[in-house]
Amino acid sequence: MKRPRPSSLPTTVTKCISNPQTDLLVSTFSDRIQILISQKEGRVGTMISASHEYSQIDNSHTYHIETLLGNRNDALNSVYARQILERIVSLGDGIHCPPLLLGITLRGKSSQEEFKIIINEVVTLYQEAIRTIGEQS
């Protein structure tokens, strides 16, 4: 994935989806991607760092997920981080991807349908941010 020019950064796009109300924010920087998902009026309770490594030796992908702040016992937050990062990696060349900083607060356990909707909306916002960067370059 090509790195955006510094003159186009940061780029931020937002969206609010309903049932339950979920605020989404995607910001792209020259060295990382920041994504915020909040079902509590924009507040963020857990911050997660996620990164990706590609091995040319066996063509494998390794994902590193680490909770930096907040609830370390909720595995669902890590699942969100990994799924978002996997989808972003697949949009590019599959090898290079900046690290992800995910801020997330959910009201409770997500249904499978709610999970899919949030992931799809976040990826769509990321694609919109990348298009915006391309237009500014």
N, C-alpha and C positions, 0 to 999 in steps of 0.2 A: 504494500500500500504506500503510495506516495505521501510524503510528509507535506502538510500544508505550509504555505509561506507564512512567516511571522506576521506580515502585514494584515493577514486575514483572520488573525486570532485575537482573543478567543471568540468563538462563535457559539451562541446559545440559542436553543429552541425549546419551547415549552408547550405543554398540552395538559388539559384536565379531562379525565374520563369519569364516567359515573357508574354507579352500582357496584361497589361502593365508590364514593368520590375518591379519585386518586390523582394527585398532582405529579406530573412527570417533567423533568428538566434534563436536557442533555447539553453539556458544554464540551467543546473540543479545544484542546490546547496543543501546542507544538510537541509536548512530551507525554500527554496522557489524555484520557477521556474521563469526564466526570458525569455521573448519572445520579439523579436523585429521584426516588420513588417514595411518595408520602401519602398515607391515608389519614393523617392527623394534621390537617390544616397547614401543610408545608413543613412541619417539623420532622427532623431526622433523628432517629435514635441509635442506629447502628451504621458504622462506616466499615466498609470491606475493601480490601485491596485485592485485585485479581490480575494476574499476568499470564502470558502464554509463551511457551518455548517450543520451537520446532526442531526435531532432530533429523539431520540429513542422513544419518547412518541407517536408521530403520524407518524413516518417514513417519515418525510418531509425533503426537502432540501431547505436551504436558501442561496442565493448568495448575497454577499456584493460587490458592484462595486463603486469605488471612483476615480475620476480624481484627480491626485496629481499635475499635471503640464500640461499646454497647454490648448487646446480648450475644454472648458467644455460644449459648446453648441452643439457639434456634437454627437448625440445619437448613431450614427453608430459605433463609437469607443467603446462605452460601450457594444454594441451588439456583437462586435468581442470578447471582453474580456469574456463576459458571455458564449458565445457559445464555445470558446476554453476551458474554465474552466469546463463547463458541460461535454464536450467530454473527458477531462482528468480524471475527477471524475469517469466517466463510465468505463474507462479502468482499474481502480483499484477496490477496494472493495466497492466503493460507499459511504464510510463513511469517510475515511481519505484521505486528499489531501493537499499538501503544498500550501500556497498562491502563487498567480501569480502576477508578475510585468510585465505588457505589455507596451512596447513602440511602438507607431504606428504613421505613417504618410502616408496618402493616397492622391493621386492627385485629387480625386473628389469622387463623389458617386460611390460605387461599384455596378455592376450589380449582380443579384442573382447568376449567374453562376460564376462570379469572386469571390464572397464571399465564395461560396462552395469550389472552388479550393484552395483559400488561407487557409481556415479552415482545409481542408483535408491535405494539405501539412504541415501545422504546427503540426497537430496531428501525422502525419507520422514521422516528425523530432523528436518529443517528444518520440515516441516509439523507434526510433533509438538511442536516447540518453540513454533511460532506458536500452536497450539491451547492449549498450556499458558499462554502469555501471555494469551490471550483469556479463559481460565477465571479467571486471577488478577485481571483488570481489573474 
